[in-house]
Amino acid sequence: MVTVAVLLVGQSHCRAADEIEQPPIQYSQSTPENRVSKLAVQLAAGESRLEYDQRVGYLAALLEALDVPIESQMLVFSKTSLQRHRISPRTPRAIYFSDDVYVGYCRSGDVLEISAVDPQLGAVFYTLDQKDTGQVQLSRQTDNCLLCHSSSRTEGVPGHLARSMFVDSSGQPIFSAGSYSVDHTTPLEQRWGGWYVTGTHGNQRHLGNMIVRGRKVEGDVDNTKGQNVVELSDRLSLDTYLAPHSDIVALMVLEHQTLVHNCITKANYTARQALLYEREMNRALGEPPGHRFDSTSRRIQSAGDDLVEALLFVDEAKLTGAIRGTSGYAEKFTGLGPHDSQGRSLRDFDLEKRLFKYPCSYVIYSQAFDALPREMLDYVWQRLWDVLVQQSDEVQFAHLSNEDRQAIVDILRATKPELPDYWREAKDSATQAEPD
């Protein structure tokens, strides 16, 4: 079963790798421009330095340099990463993240595993040697990481993914029991297998904090002891981690964020590839520059629709009770804003019926979103206008009430300078039309 799984991933990877290494993407040959690549340049030039700590190596210094909050810590004990031999239920891998950076740490690990969201390339991967040699260097990685991080699970582009699986006492996944790719559409009862989860969630069930005894999973699994766990000290030694938490809210945010970033990268790649092909076809057929083929429009629309649906939380799993974390992550995250004049933000949580109070993703503020090709951005903004301002009655957006849509529009107008002019002109016209 393991062999089959690896072969299937490998075949998917080969197809994706061939496409992304061709123009216009040229993933491995292109120079990244992201938060981690900028730090790498600063370290190489001696303009920045990282302090080594005997307990966690360069981890704390790296998180500070990249502005990644310790409160975001999540602990995963399935052997599913580069340093799988270091990972077990007693020695889980810690993951920390911000809006555009992810950092993985293994106790006694050889390297820190880092990835950044690059506006043009999608996920770009790095390692940092954990030996105190006095020479700190961030090294870019491609082939090994892309085996899992550029496949059908990541929309066929270099991206990030969260998985849930049944795990035995050594941390080895039980592939025969199946697994789940997790995002904000995944029901809670399928999430977090192989992860520690700290926080309360009422009567809602999940697969976190569970170790399967033996190698067989049959029928309904009893994970009563894994529910509403608020501390982990009875399950592992936390001395070599920066925090004692694996926060449930952080997990939910990460699962949403990775989906949207993958959709943005897919939209970026699709538009660039379609437009390049169109230019070549125009030259070959003698069409004037800028001639638009229907096939180009269809490709842009397909990827754009997927992105709009991810941004607006289409098919989001419903919550049936209050979710509360343990690390203070929710408060830290909400404080980042931006906020409108009423104090509202797309980062405001609901955590009782859904993840966010205003269901339009904060990832819309990202550099990766703003860097989308003009043709893709134009389409996405028009679709958002149709849904939010024109209040389209398409069934997939039925979860958005009129109040939701108006609040999202108001927040975007107040906090998103890059809005198309027609979004602001409509507001000005409405204001002028109001009676005295």
Buried (B, 14 or more C-beta within 10 A) or exposed (E): EEEEEEEEBEEBBEEBBEBBBEEBBEBEEBEBBBBBBBBBEBBEEEEBEBEBEEEBBBBBBBBEBBEBBBBBBBBBBBBBBBBBEBBBBEBBBBBBBBBBBBBBBBBEBBBBBBBBBBBBBBBBBBBBBBEEEEEBEBEBBBEEBBBBBBBEBBBBBBBBBBBBBBBBBEBBBBBEBEBBBBBBBBEBBBBBBBBBBBBBBBEBBBBBBBBBEEEEBEEEBEBEEBBBBEEBEEBBEBEBBBBBBBBBBBBBBBBBBBBBBBBBBBBBBBBBBBBBBBBEBBEEEEBEEEEEBEEBBEBBBBBBBBBBBBBBBBEBBEBEBEBBBBBBBBEBBBEBBBBBEEEBBBBBBBBEEBBBBBBBBBBBBBBBBBBBBEBBBBBBBBBBBBBBBEBBEEEBBEBBEEEBBEBBBBBBBBBBEEBEEEBEEBBEEEEEEEEE
